[in-house]
Amino acid sequence: MWASVSGVPDLAVHPSSLFPPRGPPALRITHLMSAPKLALLIVSLVIQASAVAATQTQGEVGEGVPKFWIRPGYRCDLVAQNIGETRFLALGDDGALYVSQPNRGTISTLRLVDGQYKKIATFVSKYPSVHGLCWKDGFLWFTQSGGIFKARCTDGTGVANDVRTIIPNGSLPSGGHWWRSILVDDTGFYTSIGDSGNTTDQMDTDRQKVWHYDAEGHGKTLFASGLRNTEKLLFRPGTDEVWGMDHGSDWYGASYGDKEGRQPITDEIPGEKFNHYVKGGFYGHPFFVAGRFPRPEFANRPDLIDWAEKTIMPAISFGAHWAPNGWCFYTGDAFPDAKGDAFMSFHGSWNRQHPAGYRIERTFFDKLTGQPYGHYMVLGCIDGSGSILARPADVIQAPDGTLLWTDDSRNRIYRLSYSGAK
């Protein structure tokens, strides 16, 4: 029950506040006040608390970090620069941090020295478009746009002295949306091949699909289809569930009159998709966006309803053209109550009239159902004037539970940590 306070409209006070409470004298002061005075005290405290909360709109930044928007409770530090490209990351059991550099065709080996990651060697070179990375059983598996390899260093130099070709370059479709994902398990590996363009019907090709191979690159089996461009595949911790972020298609509004500079439909449709991929699953592309909403180019297909019935809806969706790239499931303890959640990097829109994306997002997973139910921005890379401060490409968990993320526009690596702010 709640009691109204005379003379103070629209304010209620719990009856316990109007009777002498038990406890030490310092805790009994409120019962000596009249109800109106107590109400005014409560209002004053609420206003003061609100003023304090209003100032706590920004997390912490370290030296050399641009003026990102950072959620209170988080801190961002610069931990690597002047190392060349910074695209995808992988941490090895050997303590090294590996970063793919597709334009250079290299993977660099970094080590943590006095709080900064320093390049110690070029792990491999002469692999143009090298992209996805996955560490498994002492080997760094990596992808090229058209081939798959694994390598290791056995002498401590950081240079791979054992490089093995699993699928020769040129054996798989290349170009277009690069073939890039690699997820290795005890039976082999998963990989995805994206659309060669925007919304091409390539259902009868190897594109727009996730494939599974045995560890030697044989035994090719279709796992899932209906993808546009999934750059990173991961298992949800403690399960064999395969998850990935798939890019939405561009220029949805073109058939309705959208054009560059005036594109209200295209700017908001379609959203990016976070999918739980299952064997035999179809996820809509290229016929549908946002689950089962047809693209106008395919509206007259006689079998459209059949494909709609097969389409698996996304587990959760994000803003249009945010361009998700790398991401990770969180298994550490450095962020309170974050175990089981996902942290995701969004590279940002390229053809949106008003830029969007350019951020690190945290997606919450229900501990009971194992399903995502919401998300919020941890770090934003667009300042008040609309300038782009970074383009996040990947985010991974470091051994100490903090997060490392790459900016491939300025070729930097940052660390996100918990600042302890309430």
Disulfide bonds with the S-S distance in Angstrom:
none
